[in-house]
């Protein structure tokens, strides 16, 4: 009986390990679909296919290829938070540029097409954007 119990526990252990190793194939989203202006409520994100240069209020010059802003805060695109973005597979990385610091943000894209961008973070927050330009 003890041998049977050990055999069953061993089998459960092996099956448990093999289940942990199973992953769905990684989705590879088309970066070209991300280019443009997206809106979620009063929040906007604009993804550019080229880098642009902007002078910060402190006089520093920075390069970025994205910007986000919230119109409910009376902020325009020209005043928005600059970031650099990359999209690798389903991982969207935004590096937000501050005066003295760069803040990396990692998201997992679950949907990206000509009209919809959906991504979430590891904390359970999901964003649903619609393309406006």
VOPAGU-2260 file (C-alpha; in pm, 1 decimal, decimal comma):
REM VOPAGU-2260
SITE   aa  ch    i         X         Y         Z
SITE  UNK   A    0       0,0       0,0       0,0
SITE  UNK   A    1     287,7     234,0      84,5
SITE  UNK   A    2     450,6     162,3    -253,3
SITE  UNK   A    3     124,3     242,8    -432,9
SITE  UNK   A    4      96,6     573,5    -245,8
SITE  UNK   A    5     456,2     666,2    -340,2
SITE  UNK   A    6     387,6     569,1    -702,1
SITE  UNK   A    7      74,9     784,9    -714,5
SITE  UNK   A    8     251,3    1080,9    -552,7
SITE  UNK   A    9     541,1    1046,3    -798,1
SITE  UNK   A   10     300,2    1034,0   -1091,8
SITE  UNK   A   11     116,3    1342,2    -963,2
SITE  UNK   A   12     449,6    1523,3    -924,9
SITE  UNK   A   13     557,3    1441,0   -1282,0
SITE  UNK   A   14     220,7    1544,6   -1424,7
SITE  UNK   A   15     233,5    1866,7   -1223,8
SITE  UNK   A   16     575,6    1956,7   -1360,1
SITE  UNK   A   17     477,3    1884,3   -1718,0
SITE  UNK   A   18     167,5    2103,5   -1682,4
SITE  UNK   A   19     383,2    2396,4   -1564,8
SITE  UNK   A   20     600,8    2371,2   -1872,3
SITE  UNK   A   21     312,8    2395,3   -2119,4
SITE  UNK   A   22     279,6    2735,8   -2283,4
SITE  UNK   A   23      72,2    2856,4   -2571,5
SITE  UNK   A   24     271,4    2970,2   -2873,1
SITE  UNK   A   25     368,3    3335,5   -2841,8
SITE  UNK   A   26     155,6    3574,4   -3043,8
SITE  UNK   A   27     351,7    3805,8   -3271,5
SITE  UNK   A   28     158,1    4131,3   -3320,5
SITE  UNK   A   29     227,2    4354,3   -3621,2
SITE  UNK   A   30     408,4    4670,6   -3506,4
SITE  UNK   A   31     267,3    4864,9   -3802,5
SITE  UNK   A   32     -82,7    4830,4   -3656,8
SITE  UNK   A   33      27,8    5014,0   -3341,6
SITE  UNK   A   34     127,9    5330,8   -3527,9
SITE  UNK   A   35    -128,1    5607,2   -3480,9
SITE  UNK   A   36    -341,6    5779,4   -3219,4
SITE  UNK   A   37    -543,7    5570,6   -2970,5
SITE  UNK   A   38    -810,8    5674,8   -2719,4
SITE  UNK   A   39    -948,5    5523,9   -2397,5
SITE  UNK   A   40   -1198,1    5769,2   -2246,6
SITE  UNK   A   41   -1007,6    6096,3   -2200,2
SITE  UNK   A   42    -664,9    5924,8   -2219,0
SITE  UNK   A   43    -475,0    5923,9   -2547,2
SITE  UNK   A   44    -160,4    5747,6   -2665,8
SITE  UNK   A   45      12,7    5834,9   -2991,0
SITE  UNK   A   46     262,9    5583,7   -3131,3
SITE  UNK   A   47     497,0    5713,6   -3402,3
SITE  UNK   A   48     699,5    5506,7   -3647,3
SITE  UNK   A   49     988,8    5754,2   -3628,3
SITE  UNK   A   50    1169,2    5928,3   -3343,9
SITE  UNK   A   51    1102,3    6296,0   -3278,4
SITE  UNK   A   52    1290,5    6549,0   -3064,2
SITE  UNK   A   53    1132,7    6766,2   -2796,1
SITE  UNK   A   54    1276,3    7021,0   -2553,9
SITE  UNK   A   55    1164,1    6963,6   -2192,5
SITE  UNK   A   56    1067,4    7254,8   -1963,4
SITE  UNK   A   57    1410,7    7231,3   -1794,4
SITE  UNK   A   58    1583,1    7280,3   -2132,6
SITE  UNK   A   59    1690,4    6919,7   -2187,5
SITE  UNK   A   60    1641,5    6777,1   -2535,2
SITE  UNK   A   61    1498,0    6424,3   -2553,4
SITE  UNK   A   62    1409,8    6180,0   -2827,5
SITE  UNK   A   63    1087,7    5978,9   -2817,2
SITE  UNK   A   64     856,0    5784,9   -3043,4
SITE  UNK   A   65     538,4    5807,4   -2834,8
SITE  UNK   A   66     336,7    6040,0   -2616,3
SITE  UNK   A   67      43,0    5996,9   -2376,9
SITE  UNK   A   68    -187,5    6255,6   -2225,2
SITE  UNK   A   69    -519,7    6291,8   -2044,4
SITE  UNK   A   70    -752,6    6564,4   -2169,3
SITE  UNK   A   71    -944,0    6561,8   -1839,1
SITE  UNK   A   72    -626,9    6709,0   -1684,7
SITE  UNK   A   73    -633,9    6984,8   -1951,0
SITE  UNK   A   74    -319,7    6839,1   -2111,1
SITE  UNK   A   75    -262,5    6842,3   -2486,7
SITE  UNK   A   76     -47,6    6610,4   -2697,5
SITE  UNK   A   77     225,4    6876,7   -2714,3
SITE  UNK   A   78     239,1    6881,1   -2331,4
SITE  UNK   A   79     199,2    6504,3   -2284,2
SITE  UNK   A   80     425,6    6243,8   -2124,7
SITE  UNK   A   81     689,7    6129,5   -2371,7
SITE  UNK   A   82     787,1    5764,6   -2401,2
SITE  UNK   A   83     981,9    5528,1   -2623,2
SITE  UNK   A   84     805,0    5208,0   -2715,8
SITE  UNK   A   85     892,9    4866,2   -2849,9
SITE  UNK   A   86     663,0    4578,0   -2935,2
SITE  UNK   A   87     818,6    4231,8   -2929,7
SITE  UNK   A   88     574,5    3946,9   -2974,5
SITE  UNK   A   89     296,2    4035,3   -2730,9
SITE  UNK   A   90     517,4    4244,8   -2499,3
SITE  UNK   A   91     466,8    4619,9   -2521,6
SITE  UNK   A   92     740,5    4815,0   -2344,5
SITE  UNK   A   93     699,4    5185,2   -2280,6
SITE  UNK   A   94     989,1    5379,8   -2129,8
SITE  UNK   A   95     839,7    5702,6   -1995,3
SITE  UNK   A   96    1082,1    5994,2   -2001,0
SITE  UNK   A   97    1091,7    6221,3   -1697,0
SITE  UNK   A   98    1317,7    6511,2   -1613,0
SITE  UNK   A   99    1564,4    6297,9   -1417,7
SITE  UNK   A  100    1442,0    5941,0   -1466,4
SITE  UNK   A  101    1313,9    5690,4   -1722,9
SITE  UNK   A  102    1029,9    5470,9   -1597,0
SITE  UNK   A  103     987,1    5138,1   -1780,0
SITE  UNK   A  104     634,9    4997,3   -1810,9
SITE  UNK   A  105     570,1    4643,6   -1938,9
SITE  UNK   A  106     237,5    4530,9   -2080,3
SITE  UNK   A  107     101,4    4221,2   -2250,7
SITE  UNK   A  108     -99,6    4292,9   -2564,8
SITE  UNK   A  109    -405,8    4071,3   -2600,9
SITE  UNK   A  110    -561,5    4239,5   -2904,3
SITE  UNK   A  111    -421,4    4464,7   -3175,6
SITE  UNK   A  112    -593,4    4533,0   -3505,0
SITE  UNK   A  113    -682,1    4835,4   -3717,5
SITE  UNK   A  114    -945,5    4954,3   -3467,7
SITE  UNK   A  115    -859,7    4810,2   -3125,1
SITE  UNK   A  116    -562,8    4795,5   -2887,3
SITE  UNK   A  117    -601,1    4598,6   -2564,1
SITE  UNK   A  118    -316,0    4547,8   -2320,8
SITE  UNK   A  119    -272,8    4471,7   -1953,4
SITE  UNK   A  120      -9,9    4464,7   -1682,5
SITE  UNK   A  121      86,3    4206,5   -1421,1
SITE  UNK   A  122    -134,2    4379,9   -1163,0
SITE  UNK   A  123    -459,7    4300,2   -1344,6
SITE  UNK   A  124    -516,3    4642,4   -1503,2
SITE  UNK   A  125    -642,6    4620,5   -1860,3
SITE  UNK   A  126    -665,3    4908,3   -2108,1
SITE  UNK   A  127    -901,4    4911,6   -2408,3
SITE  UNK   A  128    -810,3    5171,0   -2670,6
SITE  UNK   A  129    -984,0    5259,5   -2996,2
SITE  UNK   A  130    -794,7    5402,5   -3291,4
SITE  UNK   A  131    -886,2    5762,3   -3368,9
SITE  UNK   A  132    -619,2    5847,7   -3630,8
